[in-house]
Amino acid sequence: GPRHFEGIGAACLQYIEAVVWRRHPRAAVFLLGLTPLPQWTRVHGTAQVEPKMFASVHAALGLRCSRGSAGGRYPLVSERGIVPIDRYNVVGPRRRDAIHPLYNAQFAIVQIMLNHLCR
């Protein structure tokens, strides 16, 4: 039910607080875009399972898009300072064999993380 979806996001935040921020309160935390769920989750739970789970994680971590000014842009708001990295916009979804579509996909993701760290 809905409580289970809310619990997923809450558990992610609890883990970050206990493992990272308790020992290193100012540590940067990066959220690498969530990967699509296996097909069986749609078979047993409908197509709404994935959006509900992603919404739960984003809400608990304080991530949301806000309606921007003119131009149709939606700036990202990160209430807790977590830096999300949208893997799909960088390298695209994984192929059927679970391999990135580009041989240098990991390089692009690491480069984005370094760009955030070195601002």
N, C-alpha and C positions, 0 to 999 in steps of 0.2 A: 503494500500500500504506500501512500504518500510519505508516511513516517520513515520508511526505508530509504527513499530517495533523499530526504532531508538529512538522514543519518550519514549518508555517504560523504556529503560535503562537510558536515560537522566533524567526522572522523579525520578527514584530510587536514582540516585546520588544527585539530588537537595534536595530530602527529607533528606538524610544522612547529607548533608552539612548544611541544615537549622536547623534540629532538634538535631543533635548530635555534629558535629564539630564546629558549631558557638559558642555553650556554653562550649564545652569541646574539644578543638582542638587536644589534644593528646589521646582522648578516643579510645580504641580498638573497632573495628567494625568487627563482625563475620557475614559471609554470610552462612546461613544454606542452603545446596543444594536445588535448586528449585524443586518443586514437579511437576510431570507430569500434563499436562493440561487435562481438561475433554475431553471426546471423541467427543463432538459436535464441538470442535474447528477444528478437522480434517475433519469432515463432511462438514463444511462450509468454511474452509480455506485451505485445503489440509494438507498433512503430514509435510509440511515445516513450519507450524506455530510455532510449539514448538522449533525446532532448531534455527529459526530466533529470537524468543523472548529471548531464553537463550543467544544467541550470542550478542544480544543488551545489555542485563544486564551485561554480562561479559566485553564487550568492554567499556561501560561507567564507570564501576567500576575499570577498569585497570587490569583485570585478564586475563591471557593467559598462555598457555603451550608453552614452548620453546623446541626446539629439543635439547636433552641432548647429552652428549658425548657417548662413547661406552656403549653398554648394552641396548640400546633401551629405555632408560628412558626419560621422558618428565617432567622436573621440572616445577613447577608452579611459575609464575612471578606475583607478586602483586605490581603494580606501586603506589598504594595509601595506602598500608599497611593494606588493608582489608584481614582478614583471612577467607578463604573459608573452610567450613566443608562439606565433601562429605558424606551425610547421607546414600546414597545407598551402599557405600563400607563398612559402619559400620553395618547397620542393615537390608539392603535390602529394596526393595520397599514395600509399604503398601499393605495389602491384599485387596481383593475386598470390604470388609466392612470398609475400610479406617483405619484399626487398624494396628499398627506395627506388623510384624511377630513374634517378640520376646517380652515377657512380660517386659523385662528390657531394651528395646531399648532406652528409654529416659536417663537412667543411662549412657550408652555408649556415647551418644552425649554430655551430661554435662561433663563427664570425659575428652573428647577431648578438650572442651572449657577450662576447668581448666588447662589442660596440656599446652595449648597455653598461658594462662594468667600467669602461674607460672614458666615460663622458666627462 
